[in-house]
Amino acid sequence: MLTLPRYLHSLEQFHSVRTPQELTQLLSSVGQALGYDSIVQGLQSYSRQGGLHVDSTSVISDKWHSHYLKKNYYKVDPRVHHCARHTTPQRWSSADLYDHPRAAQMMQEAHDFGVRAGIYAPTHSMDGRFSLLCLSLRHVPVAEAQDLVLHTAPLIPALAAHAHEAVLRMLRANAEQEPVLTRRECECLQWAAAGKTSWEIGLVLNIAERTVNFHLSNAMAKLGCHSRQHAIVKALMQGLVGL
């Protein structure tokens, strides 16, 4: 049985995680101690223009999750869309009914894979990305699975936050170097951060609107962003532009 002191000690161990393998092992250990048999950790970003994007593969995978990603179900998953906009966890079971046909198909296929109930816990970063820690139970009665989720739910946000920080720390450590933006790319981002449109930025810098869009697109690509707003936030966080 996982006591509260042991659980808190497990959370402290996330601070020393340095590799995906170590994170996988630690998450598996804590998840199983809580009573879950499947754990998935994924990092995503969200933009109003482009919707959801998976920025990194999940730390832990299984047959259902591989099928889930192959089908792009995260794009229609109401649980994921809830987590993209909220900080509260989302409990669910295979008995949940969804209006969207693909979402309903997703839940039926999850049930066919033996998935019965679980919880999605989001953690958001200031750069616009968020991670999802997804824990679930399989091949047990739905009522039994729901009961375990209900009783462990208060513990999950802290676990999700510690796993999220571990993922970001590894991504920073693995980055070869910070993206190098040209002077013009920084200027365009700077004015975009001030709320200027591409046309207005073109007037300020005395360049064509399409040239502004060209520089902003290059900056977005270098920063690994899917939207202008995401690029602005990331550039601000990295000190490439200021307000």
WOHU-V225710 format. One record per pair of residues at least 4 apart in sequence whose ideal C-beta (glycine too) atoms are under 7 Angstrom apart, sorted by sequence separation. I is the first residue (numbers start at 1). J is the second residue. D is the distance in Angstrom with one decimal. If there is no record, write none. Layout:
# WOHU-V225710
<<I J D> <I J D>>
This chain:
# WOHU-V225710
<<2 6 5.6> <3 7 6.9> <4 8 6.3> <5 9 6.3> <6 10 6.4> <7 11 6.8> <8 12 6.9> <18 22 6.1> <20 24 6.1> <21 25 6.4> <22 26 6.2> <23 27 6.0> <24 28 6.1> <25 29 6.3> <26 30 6.4> <27 31 5.8> <28 32 6.1> <29 33 6.4> <30 34 6.5> <32 36 6.7> <47 51 6.9> <61 65 5.0> <63 67 6.4> <64 68 6.1> <65 69 6.4> <66 70 6.3> <67 71 6.3> <73 77 5.5> <77 81 6.7> <78 82 6.2> <79 83 6.5> <80 84 6.4> <81 85 6.9> <82 86 5.6> <92 96 5.4> <100 104 6.6> <101 105 6.3> <102 106 6.3> <103 107 6.7> <104 108 6.5> <105 109 6.3> <106 110 6.3> <107 111 6.5> <108 112 6.5> <109 113 6.5> <111 115 6.5> <125 129 4.9> <140 144 5.0> <141 145 6.9> <142 146 6.1> <143 147 6.5> <144 148 6.9> <145 149 6.4> <146 150 6.2> <147 151 6.5> <148 152 6.1> <149 153 6.1> <152 156 6.4> <155 159 6.4> <156 160 6.0> <157 161 6.3> <158 162 6.5> <159 163 6.3> <160 164 6.1> <161 165 6.6> <162 166 6.5> <163 167 6.5> <164 168 6.5> <165 169 6.1> <166 170 6.5> <167 171 6.4> <168 172 6.4> <169 173 6.4> <170 174 6.1> <171 175 6.6> <181 185 4.2> <183 187 6.3> <184 188 6.4> <185 189 6.3> <186 190 6.1> <187 191 6.6> <188 192 6.1> <189 193 6.2> <190 194 6.9> <192 196 6.2> <196 200 4.1> <197 201 6.9> <198 202 6.4> <199 203 6.9> <200 204 6.6> <201 205 6.0> <207 211 4.4> <209 213 6.6> <210 214 6.4> <211 215 6.6> <212 216 6.2> <213 217 6.1> <214 218 6.6> <215 219 6.4> <216 220 6.3> <217 221 6.5> <218 222 6.4> <219 223 6.1> <226 230 6.0> <227 231 7.0> <228 232 6.4> <229 233 6.5> <230 234 6.2> <231 235 6.1> <232 236 6.3> <233 237 6.3> <234 238 6.3> <2 7 5.5> <17 22 4.7> <31 36 4.5> <32 37 7.0> <61 66 5.8> <68 73 4.8> <98 103 3.8> <110 115 4.2> <125 130 6.6> <140 145 5.2> <181 186 5.0> <191 196 4.4> <196 201 4.8> <202 207 5.3> <207 212 6.3> <220 225 4.7> <225 230 4.0> <235 240 4.1> <236 241 6.0> <17 23 5.0> <46 52 5.5> <74 80 5.0> <98 104 4.9> <124 130 4.5> <202 208 5.8> <225 231 4.1> <235 241 4.7> <58 65 6.3> <83 90 6.1> <123 130 6.4> <202 209 4.5> <236 243 6.9> <31 39 4.1> <44 52 5.8> <45 53 5.1> <82 90 5.0> <122 130 5.3> <123 131 5.2> <137 145 4.2> <196 204 6.9> <220 228 6.8> <223 231 5.0> <17 26 6.1> <44 53 6.3> <98 107 6.3> <192 201 6.6> <202 211 6.9> <225 234 5.8> <44 54 5.5> <45 55 5.3> <122 132 5.8> <191 201 4.4> <199 209 4.9> <202 212 4.9> <28 39 6.3> <44 55 5.9> <79 90 4.7> <96 107 6.3> <137 148 6.4> <198 209 4.9> <201 212 4.7> <220 231 4.5> <223 234 4.9> <14 26 6.6> <27 39 5.2> <42 54 6.4> <43 55 4.9> <120 132 5.6> <121 133 4.6> <216 228 6.1> <219 231 5.7> <223 235 6.5> <13 26 5.8> <43 56 4.3> <79 92 5.7> <94 107 6.1> <188 201 5.7> <191 204 6.0> <27 41 6.3> <120 134 5.3> <198 212 4.4> <198 213 5.3> <42 58 4.3> <94 110 6.0> <118 134 6.4> <119 135 5.5> <41 58 5.7> <94 111 4.2> <118 135 5.4> <40 58 4.7> <41 59 3.9> <118 136 3.1> <187 205 6.2> <41 60 6.1> <117 136 6.7> <118 137 6.4> <10 30 4.9> <40 60 5.5> <54 74 6.8> <78 98 6.0> <117 137 5.7> <39 60 5.0> <40 61 6.9> <94 115 6.2> <115 136 5.4> <116 137 5.4> <135 156 6.8> <52 74 5.9> <94 116 5.4> <116 138 6.2> <52 75 5.9> <93 116 6.6> <94 117 6.7> <115 138 5.5> <133 156 6.9> <38 62 5.6> <51 75 6.5> <76 100 5.6> <93 117 4.0> <114 138 4.2> <116 140 5.7> <188 212 5.5> <192 216 6.5> <40 65 5.2> <78 103 5.9> <92 117 6.6> <114 139 4.6> <117 142 6.0> <76 102 4.5> <77 103 6.5> <92 118 6.2> <116 142 5.1> <133 159 6.4> <76 103 5.0> <133 160 3.9> <188 215 4.4> <189 216 6.9> <52 80 6.6> <91 119 5.1> <117 145 3.5> <188 216 5.2> <77 106 6.5> <90 119 6.9> <116 145 4.2> <117 146 5.0> <76 106 6.9> <89 119 5.4> <90 120 4.5> <119 149 5.2> <133 163 5.6> <185 215 4.8> <189 219 5.4> <2 33 4.0> <89 120 6.4> <118 149 6.4> <184 215 5.2> <188 219 6.8> <2 34 6.0> <27 59 6.6> <28 60 6.7> <52 84 6.4> <89 121 4.3> <117 149 5.4> <27 60 6.2> <73 106 4.5> <131 164 4.4> <185 218 5.8> <119 153 6.0> <185 219 4.3> <24 59 5.5> <87 122 6.3> <121 156 4.6> <23 59 5.5> <24 60 5.5> <86 122 6.8> <121 157 5.5> <131 167 6.1> <192 228 6.0> <83 120 5.4> <87 124 6.4> <119 156 5.6> <123 160 4.9> <46 84 4.4> <123 161 5.0> <181 219 5.6> <20 59 5.9> <83 122 3.6> <121 160 3.8> <193 232 4.8> <192 232 5.7> <79 120 4.7> <123 164 3.8> <181 222 6.2> <189 231 6.5> <125 168 6.7> <179 222 4.1> <189 232 6.2> <193 236 6.6> <179 223 5.5> <64 110 6.3> <84 130 6.5> <189 235 5.1> <83 130 6.9> <95 142 5.5> <94 142 6.2> <193 241 5.5> <64 113 4.1> <83 132 5.7> <93 142 5.3> <63 113 6.6> <193 243 6.3> <64 115 5.8> <190 241 4.6> <80 132 6.7> <93 145 6.7> <189 241 5.0> <93 146 5.3> <186 240 6.1> <186 241 6.0> <91 149 5.3> <181 240 5.9> <178 238 6.3> <91 153 6.2> <89 153 6.2> <89 156 5.7> <89 157 6.2> <55 129 6.0> <45 128 5.7> <45 129 4.7> <46 130 7.0> <44 129 6.7> <43 129 6.0> <44 130 6.0> <43 131 4.8> <44 132 6.7> <42 131 6.4> <41 131 6.5> <42 132 5.3> <41 133 5.6> <40 134 4.3> <39 135 5.4> <38 136 4.7> <36 135 4.2> <36 136 6.5> <37 137 5.9> <38 138 6.2> <36 137 6.0> <37 138 5.6> <128 230 4.5> <31 135 5.7> <128 233 5.1> <127 233 5.6> <126 233 7.0> <127 234 4.9> <127 237 5.2> <126 237 6.0> <35 148 4.9> <35 152 6.6> <34 152 5.1> <34 155 6.8> <41 163 5.5> <43 167 5.8> <41 167 6.7> <30 159 6.2> <27 163 6.1> <23 163 6.9> <23 166 5.4> <11 158 6.0> <7 155 6.3> <11 159 6.9> <14 162 3.9> <14 163 6.5> <17 166 4.5> <20 170 6.7> <11 162 5.0> <14 165 6.9> <14 166 4.9> <53 226 5.2> <50 226 4.6> <50 227 5.9> <49 227 5.3> <47 226 5.2> <47 227 3.5> <45 226 6.1> <47 229 6.8> <47 230 5.8> <45 230 6.3>>
